[in-house]
Amino acid sequence: MHYLSTRGGDDKLSFEEVSERFEYTEQPFTLPCQAILQGLAPNGGLYIPSEIPQLPANWETEWANLPFEELAYNLTSLFVPESSIPADDLKELIKNSYSTFRHAERTPITQVGSNRYILELFHGPTFAFKDVALQFLGNLFEYFLKRRNAGKKAGEARHKLTIVGATSGDTGSAAIYGVRGKEDISIFILHPKGRVSPIQEAQMTTVLDSNVHNCAVKGTFDDCQDIVKSLFSDKEFNDKHKLGAVNSINWARILSQITYYFYSYLQAKKQTPSDSQIQFVVPTGNFGDILAGFYAKKLGLPSQPMVIATNANDILTRFWKSGVYEKYDSNQHVQPVDAAVQVSEGASDGKQALAVVGGVKATLSPAMDILVSSNFERLLWYIVLESMVDGNQVAASAQVNEWMNELKSNGRFSVPEAALNVFRRDFKAARVSDEETTQTIKQYFSEPEKGFGSYTVDPHTAVGLKAAGVNAPDSNTYQICLATAHAAKFSEAVEHALKDQSQFNFEKDVLPKEFHGLMDKQRRVIDIDGIAPELTKEVIESKASKEAAEGNVGV
Ligand SMILES: *Cc1c(COP(=O)(O)O)cnc(C)c1O
């Protein structure tokens, strides 16, 4: 088992190498931007496993009652040879990664309708599904660094990693919690000062570990992203500080997410008739989460076509309908040029118009606000492999490469019918508006299906639940809808949706006890007084030399 690029070339990477490819693409980056950034495959592609491993023949019975961690080990070890990480070390690493989860089952399912389950992925430290991957990734980085630094004497140069990222609020904390307190790793997360929701700001800035640096930049989220891009493209700075990003293109993140598809499938099968069918419904942004589901299916997990649920940023739903992968919707009259800021006010139908920034629409489900879905390139490769090139990997990469170049130069490409048919065989897709999102939050709270309790969902989860309803299958099929965040994390959208429900009480119904007192906890933030990248570089330099002075010398 090795890893190869979706765009071809000769490099064959090991699991360790591929885990440390730090393509920086936090949304809403577009593909052309990635190429200048460190760590991408030399040809701009993404890494995929050279083969799909085989499950043991009787996995469904043998794995039916395994705890989450053991299932995770069984699946992860299929892709991570012992020469990369010995079995006992990998087991330990996985055990540690999920010991931070509050729920004994880690990712439990809850039935919310006669044919519908919610897969709760928000029991990790920051109440969002990204914890599943980032708790694992943080430990993986620590493990590899420890191994490389083993036997180093005091004062000797050490291997180090400096993670830098920008956040609009929702993903920064999962990254911070993934690496807090870890030796030889420091993390700098930039957020726009005063423009992050109070809960999310508190979640990030109350982490006081000395390797965690929250930077409040006087500017917008886009400014923060520009600063990060600029840091990554400064080769000298990058080489010196070994910059890394922890975005959703990272292979190890995808890998760790495969587990909960199997886990929830096995749980649901125990609660449904023996001939029941399972269908997954996944709220989707960068196509990382659902790509893990695709790999689960490729490994042999039985599943009806999975539902891609998008918000108004619907490139995937448009592609599903037309076979055209197009950055901007050519049927819409608003076609902003890149980086332009346009806010359309009062659309003609009287509904509230969405703010459009650089072509990305600002919705109630911000973690899914993207122009293009970076991980979709990986799926495309498999589609091409099956439908167009008779299983020839080199030819598949050449085709993907061609399309990605087209996307870069023309903002679009289209695929032949055979390819589209394969895509439609494995996936369905639906676009959900903000209005429908709000209605769905309301519906699950105040009008649950007869016999089921009231459930408060976050706006991302609501997008999935709405899409599930649109694609409701026959009575023998049970849907598993992925809940990607806890409702408390997106309190504004939830409170807005439920403001007229007299029986709704945010503190009582939604706020977890871990959030009590959060706003009053001690915080540590570095103010960055402008958007010139030099200002952020100075902060990183000064923290690095402080650490060096304390005897922790980086190489
Ligand atoms: C990141 C995120 C998503 C989208 O996940 P992708 O892997 O990018 O598709 C959905 N919901 C929440 C809450 C997220 O944080």
The ligand as an SDF file (V2000), in Angstrom:
LIG
                    3D

 15 15  0  0  0  0  0  0  0  0999 V2000
  -16.6780   21.1020    8.1970 C   0  0  0  0  0  0  0  0  0  0  0  0
  -18.1120   20.9680    8.4740 C   0  0  0  0  0  0  0  0  0  0  0  0
  -19.0100   20.4440    7.5150 C   0  0  0  0  0  0  0  0  0  0  0  0
  -18.5890   20.0460    6.1140 C   0  0  0  0  0  0  0  0  0  0  0  0
  -17.7400   18.9450    6.0940 O   0  0  0  0  0  0  0  0  0  0  0  0
  -16.9360   18.5820    4.7470 P   0  0  0  0  0  0  0  0  0  0  0  0
  -16.0360   17.4860    5.1300 O   0  0  0  0  0  0  0  0  0  0  0  0
  -16.1970   19.8360    4.3680 O   0  0  0  0  0  0  0  0  0  0  0  0
  -17.9430   18.2110    3.7330 O   0  0  0  0  0  0  0  0  0  0  0  0
  -20.3330   20.3190    7.8630 C   0  0  0  0  0  0  0  0  0  0  0  0
  -20.7780   20.6970    9.0830 N   0  0  0  0  0  0  0  0  0  0  0  0
  -19.9540   21.2070   10.0220 C   0  0  0  0  0  0  0  0  0  0  0  0
  -20.5100   21.6290   11.3270 C   0  0  0  0  0  0  0  0  0  0  0  0
  -18.5950   21.3560    9.7620 C   0  0  0  0  0  0  0  0  0  0  0  0
  -17.7840   21.8770   10.6870 O   0  0  0  0  0  0  0  0  0  0  0  0
  1  2  1  0
  2  3  1  0
  2 14  2  0
  3  4  1  0
  3 10  2  0
  4  5  1  0
  5  6  1  0
  6  7  2  0
  6  8  1  0
  6  9  1  0
 10 11  1  0
 11 12  2  0
 12 13  1  0
 12 14  1  0
 14 15  1  0
M  END
$$$$
